[in-house]
């Protein structure tokens, strides 16, 4: 097992990895930007090294600075978390070349699947149905031609995107070019790759994903999640399992995952994502990393997914018995928010930040901390589990009532309205339902 792991990330996910390493008696090294100097994750790690100024491109996306920190501190391995360099094939290769184990899948699998257009081709070659889409766009004429062929509305998506970033919807040719330029810019800043492709936008769909863990010749499915409640294509509420599926549909879903990955010798965590439309599964993408919403799967599978990922990277057999899925789990993402345009959020000092005691809370913040504009908007992930979905919803409603956020704007009121909405409670919603559900409950009181 590793003696020292460097965490190439920040915030709540860095803390989640630190906690897993502590349980395994592994020392941790945090790398941080100047903006994060006083952050909780920096204080919790055994060692910490500043790797650059606030801008992500000069710190958390600076491959050379992170690797030099790892070499100087004698780290055995690097855990990338999610976002930043977590699906960067070059960084994975550079880690190995510098004598540090990459805690993630093989670089070849990152290459195959992190490029969304390439992963679609792999899925097609293995008999999966994919969402109608285009090749990578390299010119304005190609952009308009592809959109006209698919039909509006279309989604413009960063080829190496993730976490809801690098996605914009265009309802007409009039909107297309401006949205294209926006996605290119965001993709370049967030993923160091500005290539873009188009996808048809389904008006009615559920976003269903499957958590997998591979090691040697084993591929274990750790359950499924419903991540349909999204705002600006970023997930805000996730559930495990996907209760919209019946037994036959779940069996079909898992068979599709095996169809995609059996024989590929995939090692580490991964998530295969689909859109579920009129009882048909359309392959969306595969994320070759730890997911933001892994916590809901941990609650229903009783598996510490982060520890299992580290064990696989260390060439050890993960401590997994036969999995018996238990109950239902729901996660709400508490985010910094405001009424400005898409992609922006409010920053400032968290004057008050109270979180529920009888729920799992993953956060990297506390009262008095500054929320900066340099990274993402996530304040905390609030997770509850219970025997049934109905009971889990009641627990989440109660948990959100205990939350207090003052000093900056947040989506707390929105989350409260969503989990009280009739459509959510009856499990009748789609990937486009957030605005509709908000309108349905805007006059209700939750005192």
TAQUIVEN-V666187 format. One record per pair of residues at least 12 apart in sequence whose C-alpha atoms are under 6 Angstrom apart, sorted by the first residue. I is the first residue (numbers start at 0). GAP is how many residues later the second one is. D is the distance in Angstrom with one decimal. If there is no record, write none. Layout:
((I GAP D) (I GAP D))
//
This chain:
((0 313 5.7) (1 74 5.9) (2 23 5.1) (3 22 5.6) (3 23 4.5) (3 24 5.6) (3 71 5.1) (3 72 5.5) (4 23 5.0) (4 70 5.5) (4 71 5.9) (4 72 4.9) (4 73 5.6) (5 22 5.8) (5 23 4.5) (5 72 4.8) (6 23 5.5) (6 71 5.8) (6 72 4.9) (7 71 6.0) (7 72 4.7) (8 71 6.0) (10 353 4.5) (11 351 4.5) (11 352 4.1) (14 26 5.3) (19 287 5.7) (27 17 5.4) (27 18 5.3) (28 16 5.7) (28 17 6.0) (28 18 4.7) (28 19 5.4) (29 12 5.8) (29 15 5.8) (29 18 4.5) (30 17 5.6) (30 18 4.9) (30 19 5.7) (31 18 4.9) (31 19 5.9) (32 17 5.6) (32 18 5.7) (32 19 5.1) (32 20 5.3) (32 21 5.3) (32 26 5.7) (33 19 5.1) (33 20 5.5) (34 19 5.0) (39 324 6.0) (50 14 5.7) (60 23 5.9) (75 24 5.1) (76 23 4.6) (76 24 4.3) (76 25 5.9) (77 24 5.4) (77 25 6.0) (78 24 5.0) (81 208 5.8) (86 23 6.0) (88 18 5.0) (88 21 5.6) (88 22 5.7) (91 15 5.9) (102 210 5.3) (103 164 5.4) (104 162 5.1) (104 163 5.1) (112 173 5.9) (113 46 5.7) (114 44 5.4) (114 45 5.2) (115 43 5.1) (128 153 5.2) (128 154 6.0) (129 152 4.8) (129 153 4.6) (130 151 5.6) (131 67 6.0) (131 68 5.7) (132 65 5.4) (132 66 4.1) (133 63 5.8) (133 64 5.2) (134 62 5.9) (135 60 5.6) (135 61 4.6) (136 59 5.7) (136 60 5.5) (151 19 5.6) (152 17 5.6) (152 18 4.3) (152 48 5.9) (153 15 5.8) (153 16 5.5) (153 45 5.7) (153 46 4.8) (153 47 5.2) (154 13 5.7) (154 14 4.5) (154 43 5.5) (154 44 5.1) (154 46 5.9) (155 12 5.3) (155 41 5.9) (155 42 4.8) (156 39 5.5) (156 40 5.5) (157 29 5.8) (157 37 6.0) (157 38 4.5) (158 36 5.6) (158 37 5.2) (163 69 5.3) (163 70 4.3) (165 17 5.0) (165 20 5.7) (165 21 5.3) (203 226 5.9) (204 70 6.0) (204 71 5.4) (204 72 4.8) (204 225 5.3) (204 226 5.9) (205 22 5.2) (205 69 5.6) (205 70 5.0) (205 224 5.2) (205 225 5.7) (206 19 5.9) (206 20 5.3) (206 21 4.6) (206 68 4.8) (207 17 5.8) (207 18 4.8) (207 66 5.3) (208 15 5.5) (208 16 5.3) (208 63 5.5) (208 64 4.2) (208 65 5.9) (209 13 5.9) (209 14 4.3) (209 61 5.5) (209 62 5.2) (210 12 5.7) (210 60 4.7) (211 57 5.8) (211 58 5.3) (211 59 6.0) (212 55 5.5) (212 56 4.6) (213 52 5.4) (213 53 4.3) (213 54 5.2) (214 52 4.5) (216 48 5.7) (223 17 5.3) (224 14 5.4) (224 15 4.5) (224 16 5.0) (224 17 4.9) (225 12 5.7) (225 13 5.1) (225 16 4.6) (227 202 5.8) (227 203 4.6) (228 202 5.6) (235 96 5.8) (235 97 5.0) (236 94 5.5) (236 95 4.6) (237 92 5.7) (237 93 5.1) (238 90 5.6) (238 91 4.5) (239 56 5.7) (239 57 6.0) (239 88 5.8) (239 89 5.2) (267 41 5.6) (268 20 5.8) (269 17 5.7) (269 18 4.7) (269 19 5.4) (270 15 5.6) (270 16 5.2) (271 14 4.4) (272 12 5.3) (272 13 5.9) (295 33 5.4) (299 25 5.4) (299 26 5.0) (300 24 4.9) (326 59 5.6) (326 60 4.2) (326 61 5.6) (327 57 5.5) (327 58 5.6) (327 60 5.5) (327 61 5.4) (328 55 5.6) (328 56 4.1) (329 53 5.7) (329 54 5.6) (330 51 5.5) (330 52 4.3) (331 49 5.8) (331 50 5.3) (332 48 4.7) (333 45 5.5) (333 46 5.2) (334 42 5.3) (334 43 4.5) (334 44 5.1) (334 75 5.6) (334 76 5.7) (335 41 5.0) (335 73 5.8) (335 74 4.3) (336 72 5.2) (336 73 4.5) (336 74 5.7) (337 71 5.8) (346 24 5.0) (346 25 5.5) (347 22 5.4) (347 23 5.2) (348 20 5.8) (348 21 4.4) (348 58 5.6) (349 17 5.3) (349 18 5.1) (349 19 5.6) (349 57 4.9) (350 16 5.8) (350 17 5.5) (350 55 5.3) (350 56 4.9) (351 15 5.2) (351 53 5.4) (351 54 4.8) (352 14 4.9) (352 51 5.5) (352 52 4.8) (353 49 5.3) (353 50 4.9) (354 48 4.8) (355 43 5.5) (355 46 5.4) (358 24 5.9) (358 25 5.4) (359 22 5.9) (359 23 5.0) (360 20 5.6) (360 21 4.7) (361 18 5.7) (361 19 5.1) (362 17 4.4) (416 24 6.0))
//
